[in-house]
Amino acid sequence: MTEIGKFFMMIGGILFFVGLLMQFFHFGKLPGDIVIRKQNATFYFPIMTSIVLSIFLSLILFIIGKLK
């Protein structure tokens, strides 16, 4: 398999794993996430969720980089 194929398979696996985590642990409702509800609209800005996912993905990519 070419390098680009391996890359896409790895990204797909990571996205699948993150999707499973979000289903089971409800990452979208962490303290620090901003939710503004008005009459006809809701604005949701997941600051803490973004930070947690960024740290998690950084660790995964760091580990993958060390394995090469």
Jmol script that loads the backbone (N, CA, C; Angstrom):
load data "model"
ATOM      1  N   MET A   1       0.854  -1.170   0.000  1.00  0.00           N
ATOM      2  CA  MET A   1       0.000   0.000   0.000  1.00  0.00           C
ATOM      3  C   MET A   1       0.906   1.241   0.000  1.00  0.00           C
ATOM      4  N   THR A   2       0.509   2.245  -0.721  1.00  0.00           N
ATOM      5  CA  THR A   2       1.316   3.452  -0.792  1.00  0.00           C
ATOM      6  C   THR A   2       1.218   4.229   0.517  1.00  0.00           C
ATOM      7  N   GLU A   3       2.090   5.194   0.653  1.00  0.00           N
ATOM      8  CA  GLU A   3       2.113   6.001   1.876  1.00  0.00           C
ATOM      9  C   GLU A   3       0.813   6.790   2.051  1.00  0.00           C
ATOM     10  N   ILE A   4       0.273   7.334   0.963  1.00  0.00           N
ATOM     11  CA  ILE A   4      -0.969   8.107   1.079  1.00  0.00           C
ATOM     12  C   ILE A   4      -2.131   7.208   1.490  1.00  0.00           C
ATOM     13  N   GLY A   5      -2.121   5.965   1.021  1.00  0.00           N
ATOM     14  CA  GLY A   5      -3.162   5.015   1.414  1.00  0.00           C
ATOM     15  C   GLY A   5      -3.090   4.695   2.894  1.00  0.00           C
ATOM     16  N   LYS A   6      -1.881   4.502   3.402  1.00  0.00           N
ATOM     17  CA  LYS A   6      -1.704   4.242   4.838  1.00  0.00           C
ATOM     18  C   LYS A   6      -2.161   5.441   5.657  1.00  0.00           C
ATOM     19  N   PHE A   7      -1.849   6.634   5.149  1.00  0.00           N
ATOM     20  CA  PHE A   7      -2.237   7.859   5.850  1.00  0.00           C
ATOM     21  C   PHE A   7      -3.755   7.956   5.962  1.00  0.00           C
ATOM     22  N   PHE A   8      -4.465   7.712   4.846  1.00  0.00           N
ATOM     23  CA  PHE A   8      -5.915   7.791   4.863  1.00  0.00           C
ATOM     24  C   PHE A   8      -6.531   6.703   5.739  1.00  0.00           C
ATOM     25  N   MET A   9      -5.956   5.520   5.753  1.00  0.00           N
ATOM     26  CA  MET A   9      -6.448   4.456   6.627  1.00  0.00           C
ATOM     27  C   MET A   9      -6.267   4.847   8.098  1.00  0.00           C
ATOM     28  N   MET A  10      -5.145   5.457   8.431  1.00  0.00           N
ATOM     29  CA  MET A  10      -4.871   5.883   9.799  1.00  0.00           C
ATOM     30  C   MET A  10      -5.845   6.989  10.213  1.00  0.00           C
ATOM     31  N   ILE A  11      -6.072   7.964   9.350  1.00  0.00           N
ATOM     32  CA  ILE A  11      -7.009   9.047   9.653  1.00  0.00           C
ATOM     33  C   ILE A  11      -8.427   8.484   9.832  1.00  0.00           C
ATOM     34  N   GLY A  12      -8.824   7.552   8.974  1.00  0.00           N
ATOM     35  CA  GLY A  12     -10.140   6.927   9.099  1.00  0.00           C
ATOM     36  C   GLY A  12     -10.290   6.189  10.417  1.00  0.00           C
ATOM     37  N   GLY A  13      -9.256   5.469  10.831  1.00  0.00           N
ATOM     38  CA  GLY A  13      -9.295   4.757  12.111  1.00  0.00           C
ATOM     39  C   GLY A  13      -9.389   5.711  13.289  1.00  0.00           C
ATOM     40  N   ILE A  14      -8.651   6.806  13.223  1.00  0.00           N
ATOM     41  CA  ILE A  14      -8.701   7.797  14.302  1.00  0.00           C
ATOM     42  C   ILE A  14     -10.083   8.425  14.386  1.00  0.00           C
ATOM     43  N   LEU A  15     -10.647   8.797  13.239  1.00  0.00           N
ATOM     44  CA  LEU A  15     -11.988   9.382  13.241  1.00  0.00           C
ATOM     45  C   LEU A  15     -13.036   8.395  13.764  1.00  0.00           C
ATOM     46  N   PHE A  16     -12.896   7.126  13.400  1.00  0.00           N
ATOM     47  CA  PHE A  16     -13.808   6.102  13.900  1.00  0.00           C
ATOM     48  C   PHE A  16     -13.708   5.991  15.421  1.00  0.00           C
ATOM     49  N   PHE A  17     -12.492   5.966  15.942  1.00  0.00           N
ATOM     50  CA  PHE A  17     -12.270   5.841  17.383  1.00  0.00           C
ATOM     51  C   PHE A  17     -12.813   7.059  18.124  1.00  0.00           C
ATOM     52  N   VAL A  18     -12.580   8.248  17.591  1.00  0.00           N
ATOM     53  CA  VAL A  18     -13.093   9.472  18.221  1.00  0.00           C
ATOM     54  C   VAL A  18     -14.619   9.470  18.200  1.00  0.00           C
ATOM     55  N   GLY A  19     -15.209   8.993  17.106  1.00  0.00           N
ATOM     56  CA  GLY A  19     -16.664   8.894  17.034  1.00  0.00           C
ATOM     57  C   GLY A  19     -17.228   7.957  18.094  1.00  0.00           C
ATOM     58  N   LEU A  20     -16.563   6.828  18.302  1.00  0.00           N
ATOM     59  CA  LEU A  20     -17.003   5.906  19.358  1.00  0.00           C
ATOM     60  C   LEU A  20     -16.893   6.544  20.738  1.00  0.00           C
ATOM     61  N   LEU A  21     -15.787   7.236  20.975  1.00  0.00           N
ATOM     62  CA  LEU A  21     -15.623   7.902  22.267  1.00  0.00           C
ATOM     63  C   LEU A  21     -16.716   8.935  22.496  1.00  0.00           C
ATOM     64  N   MET A  22     -17.035   9.684  21.474  1.00  0.00           N
ATOM     65  CA  MET A  22     -18.060  10.721  21.629  1.00  0.00           C
ATOM     66  C   MET A  22     -19.441  10.110  21.865  1.00  0.00           C
ATOM     67  N   GLN A  23     -19.702   8.939  21.312  1.00  0.00           N
ATOM     68  CA  GLN A  23     -20.988   8.269  21.532  1.00  0.00           C
ATOM     69  C   GLN A  23     -21.120   7.767  22.968  1.00  0.00           C
ATOM     70  N   PHE A  24     -20.055   7.181  23.480  1.00  0.00           N
ATOM     71  CA  PHE A  24     -20.136   6.546  24.792  1.00  0.00           C
ATOM     72  C   PHE A  24     -19.884   7.503  25.958  1.00  0.00           C
ATOM     73  N   PHE A  25     -19.073   8.535  25.756  1.00  0.00           N
ATOM     74  CA  PHE A  25     -18.695   9.406  26.871  1.00  0.00           C
ATOM     75  C   PHE A  25     -19.272  10.809  26.773  1.00  0.00           C
ATOM     76  N   HIS A  26     -20.052  11.097  25.751  1.00  0.00           N
ATOM     77  CA  HIS A  26     -20.721  12.388  25.598  1.00  0.00           C
ATOM     78  C   HIS A  26     -19.762  13.563  25.775  1.00  0.00           C
ATOM     79  N   PHE A  27     -18.696  13.565  24.977  1.00  0.00           N
ATOM     80  CA  PHE A  27     -17.699  14.628  25.058  1.00  0.00           C
ATOM     81  C   PHE A  27     -18.264  15.997  24.720  1.00  0.00           C
ATOM     82  N   GLY A  28     -19.386  16.070  24.054  1.00  0.00           N
ATOM     83  CA  GLY A  28     -19.929  17.349  23.620  1.00  0.00           C
ATOM     84  C   GLY A  28     -20.522  18.193  24.719  1.00  0.00           C
ATOM     85  N   LYS A  29     -20.530  17.717  25.948  1.00  0.00           N
ATOM     86  CA  LYS A  29     -21.150  18.461  27.041  1.00  0.00           C
ATOM     87  C   LYS A  29     -20.199  18.612  28.219  1.00  0.00           C
ATOM     88  N   LEU A  30     -18.997  19.046  27.939  1.00  0.00           N
ATOM     89  CA  LEU A  30     -18.020  19.240  28.997  1.00  0.00           C
ATOM     90  C   LEU A  30     -18.195  20.616  29.637  1.00  0.00           C
ATOM     91  N   PRO A  31     -17.807  20.757  30.909  1.00  0.00           N
ATOM     92  CA  PRO A  31     -17.809  22.094  31.512  1.00  0.00           C
ATOM     93  C   PRO A  31     -16.829  22.987  30.745  1.00  0.00           C
ATOM     94  N   GLY A  32     -17.227  24.184  30.460  1.00  0.00           N
ATOM     95  CA  GLY A  32     -16.396  25.095  29.684  1.00  0.00           C
ATOM     96  C   GLY A  32     -16.903  25.272  28.264  1.00  0.00           C
ATOM     97  N   ASP A  33     -17.772  24.383  27.811  1.00  0.00           N
ATOM     98  CA  ASP A  33     -18.399  24.549  26.504  1.00  0.00           C
ATOM     99  C   ASP A  33     -19.456  25.647  26.621  1.00  0.00           C
ATOM    100  N   ILE A  34     -19.513  26.515  25.630  1.00  0.00           N
ATOM    101  CA  ILE A  34     -20.432  27.651  25.671  1.00  0.00           C
ATOM    102  C   ILE A  34     -21.700  27.306  24.891  1.00  0.00           C
ATOM    103  N   VAL A  35     -22.841  27.477  25.549  1.00  0.00           N
ATOM    104  CA  VAL A  35     -24.139  27.273  24.910  1.00  0.00           C
ATOM    105  C   VAL A  35     -24.978  28.521  25.164  1.00  0.00           C
ATOM    106  N   ILE A  36     -25.419  29.149  24.075  1.00  0.00           N
ATOM    107  CA  ILE A  36     -26.276  30.327  24.179  1.00  0.00           C
ATOM    108  C   ILE A  36     -27.597  29.980  23.512  1.00  0.00           C
ATOM    109  N   ARG A  37     -28.664  30.033  24.292  1.00  0.00           N
ATOM    110  CA  ARG A  37     -29.998  29.718  23.754  1.00  0.00           C
ATOM    111  C   ARG A  37     -30.831  30.989  23.737  1.00  0.00           C
ATOM    112  N   LYS A  38     -31.312  31.332  22.579  1.00  0.00           N
ATOM    113  CA  LYS A  38     -32.231  32.463  22.420  1.00  0.00           C
ATOM    114  C   LYS A  38     -33.580  31.915  21.982  1.00  0.00           C
ATOM    115  N   GLN A  39     -34.479  32.780  21.615  1.00  0.00           N
ATOM    116  CA  GLN A  39     -35.842  32.356  21.288  1.00  0.00           C
ATOM    117  C   GLN A  39     -35.867  31.323  20.165  1.00  0.00           C
ATOM    118  N   ASN A  40     -35.271  31.627  19.029  1.00  0.00           N
ATOM    119  CA  ASN A  40     -35.368  30.751  17.867  1.00  0.00           C
ATOM    120  C   ASN A  40     -34.041  30.142  17.452  1.00  0.00           C
ATOM    121  N   ALA A  41     -33.008  30.313  18.236  1.00  0.00           N
ATOM    122  CA  ALA A  41     -31.693  29.834  17.812  1.00  0.00           C
ATOM    123  C   ALA A  41     -30.883  29.362  19.011  1.00  0.00           C
ATOM    124  N   THR A  42     -29.970  28.451  18.724  1.00  0.00           N
ATOM    125  CA  THR A  42     -29.033  27.969  19.734  1.00  0.00           C
ATOM    126  C   THR A  42     -27.636  28.047  19.154  1.00  0.00           C
ATOM    127  N   PHE A  43     -26.707  28.633  19.912  1.00  0.00           N
ATOM    128  CA  PHE A  43     -25.313  28.721  19.500  1.00  0.00           C
ATOM    129  C   PHE A  43     -24.496  27.856  20.453  1.00  0.00           C
ATOM    130  N   TYR A  44     -23.733  26.938  19.899  1.00  0.00           N
ATOM    131  CA  TYR A  44     -22.943  26.004  20.699  1.00  0.00           C
ATOM    132  C   TYR A  44     -21.478  26.126  20.284  1.00  0.00           C
ATOM    133  N   PHE A  45     -20.607  26.471  21.235  1.00  0.00           N
ATOM    134  CA  PHE A  45     -19.181  26.614  20.951  1.00  0.00           C
ATOM    135  C   PHE A  45     -18.404  25.704  21.909  1.00  0.00           C
ATOM    136  N   PRO A  46     -17.944  24.535  21.432  1.00  0.00           N
ATOM    137  CA  PRO A  46     -17.326  23.529  22.315  1.00  0.00           C
ATOM    138  C   PRO A  46     -15.833  23.793  22.566  1.00  0.00           C
ATOM    139  N   ILE A  47     -15.539  24.762  23.414  1.00  0.00           N
ATOM    140  CA  ILE A  47     -14.137  25.117  23.683  1.00  0.00           C
ATOM    141  C   ILE A  47     -13.402  23.965  24.367  1.00  0.00           C
ATOM    142  N   MET A  48     -13.916  23.480  25.479  1.00  0.00           N
ATOM    143  CA  MET A  48     -13.227  22.414  26.220  1.00  0.00           C
ATOM    144  C   MET A  48     -13.186  21.108  25.441  1.00  0.00           C
ATOM    145  N   THR A  49     -14.235  20.813  24.712  1.00  0.00           N
ATOM    146  CA  THR A  49     -14.236  19.612  23.887  1.00  0.00           C
ATOM    147  C   THR A  49     -13.131  19.692  22.839  1.00  0.00           C
ATOM    148  N   SER A  50     -12.959  20.865  22.241  1.00  0.00           N
ATOM    149  CA  SER A  50     -11.905  21.058  21.240  1.00  0.00           C
ATOM    150  C   SER A  50     -10.518  20.893  21.855  1.00  0.00           C
ATOM    151  N   ILE A  51     -10.329  21.420  23.052  1.00  0.00           N
ATOM    152  CA  ILE A  51      -9.025  21.307  23.715  1.00  0.00           C
ATOM    153  C   ILE A  51      -8.725  19.850  24.059  1.00  0.00           C
ATOM    154  N   VAL A  52      -9.708  19.144  24.613  1.00  0.00           N
ATOM    155  CA  VAL A  52      -9.500  17.743  24.979  1.00  0.00           C
ATOM    156  C   VAL A  52      -9.191  16.898  23.740  1.00  0.00           C
ATOM    157  N   LEU A  53      -9.942  17.090  22.665  1.00  0.00           N
ATOM    158  CA  LEU A  53      -9.691  16.333  21.436  1.00  0.00           C
ATOM    159  C   LEU A  53      -8.351  16.681  20.826  1.00  0.00           C
ATOM    160  N   SER A  54      -7.942  17.939  20.913  1.00  0.00           N
ATOM    161  CA  SER A  54      -6.644  18.351  20.388  1.00  0.00           C
ATOM    162  C   SER A  54      -5.511  17.665  21.143  1.00  0.00           C
ATOM    163  N   ILE A  55      -5.602  17.631  22.447  1.00  0.00           N
ATOM    164  CA  ILE A  55      -4.572  16.960  23.250  1.00  0.00           C
ATOM    165  C   ILE A  55      -4.546  15.468  22.942  1.00  0.00           C
ATOM    166  N   PHE A  56      -5.716  14.854  22.847  1.00  0.00           N
ATOM    167  CA  PHE A  56      -5.817  13.427  22.567  1.00  0.00           C
ATOM    168  C   PHE A  56      -5.217  13.090  21.199  1.00  0.00           C
ATOM    169  N   LEU A  57      -5.579  13.849  20.178  1.00  0.00           N
ATOM    170  CA  LEU A  57      -5.046  13.593  18.837  1.00  0.00           C
ATOM    171  C   LEU A  57      -3.544  13.878  18.758  1.00  0.00           C
ATOM    172  N   SER A  58      -3.077  14.885  19.481  1.00  0.00           N
ATOM    173  CA  SER A  58      -1.644  15.172  19.516  1.00  0.00           C
ATOM    174  C   SER A  58      -0.868  14.012  20.120  1.00  0.00           C
ATOM    175  N   LEU A  59      -1.403  13.429  21.191  1.00  0.00           N
ATOM    176  CA  LEU A  59      -0.755  12.278  21.808  1.00  0.00           C
ATOM    177  C   LEU A  59      -0.729  11.076  20.868  1.00  0.00           C
ATOM    178  N   ILE A  60      -1.836  10.839  20.188  1.00  0.00           N
ATOM    179  CA  ILE A  60      -1.882   9.717  19.244  1.00  0.00           C
ATOM    180  C   ILE A  60      -0.866   9.907  18.130  1.00  0.00           C
ATOM    181  N   LEU A  61      -0.824  11.101  17.542  1.00  0.00           N
ATOM    182  CA  LEU A  61       0.124  11.358  16.459  1.00  0.00           C
ATOM    183  C   LEU A  61       1.569  11.322  16.948  1.00  0.00           C
ATOM    184  N   PHE A  62       1.814  11.744  18.180  1.00  0.00           N
ATOM    185  CA  PHE A  62       3.161  11.655  18.752  1.00  0.00           C
ATOM    186  C   PHE A  62       3.589  10.200  18.894  1.00  0.00           C
ATOM    187  N   ILE A  63       2.685   9.361  19.385  1.00  0.00           N
ATOM    188  CA  ILE A  63       2.989   7.936  19.548  1.00  0.00           C
ATOM    189  C   ILE A  63       3.217   7.277  18.192  1.00  0.00           C
ATOM    190  N   ILE A  64       2.381   7.604  17.213  1.00  0.00           N
ATOM    191  CA  ILE A  64       2.557   7.049  15.875  1.00  0.00           C
ATOM    192  C   ILE A  64       3.893   7.494  15.278  1.00  0.00           C
ATOM    193  N   GLY A  65       4.261   8.744  15.509  1.00  0.00           N
ATOM    194  CA  GLY A  65       5.543   9.242  15.015  1.00  0.00           C
ATOM    195  C   GLY A  65       6.733   8.536  15.653  1.00  0.00           C
ATOM    196  N   LYS A  66       6.617   8.176  16.916  1.00  0.00           N
ATOM    197  CA  LYS A  66       7.699   7.469  17.606  1.00  0.00           C
ATOM    198  C   LYS A  66       7.831   6.021  17.131  1.00  0.00           C
ATOM    199  N   LEU A  67       6.732   5.433  16.646  1.00  0.00           N
ATOM    200  CA  LEU A  67       6.763   4.045  16.195  1.00  0.00           C
ATOM    201  C   LEU A  67       7.435   3.885  14.836  1.00  0.00           C
ATOM    202  N   LYS A  68       7.524   4.949  14.061  1.00  0.00           N
ATOM    203  CA  LYS A  68       8.134   4.851  12.725  1.00  0.00           C
ATOM    204  C   LYS A  68       9.632   4.792  12.797  1.00  0.00           C
TER     205      LYS A  68
END
end "model"
wireframe off; spacefill off
backbone 0.3
color backbone group
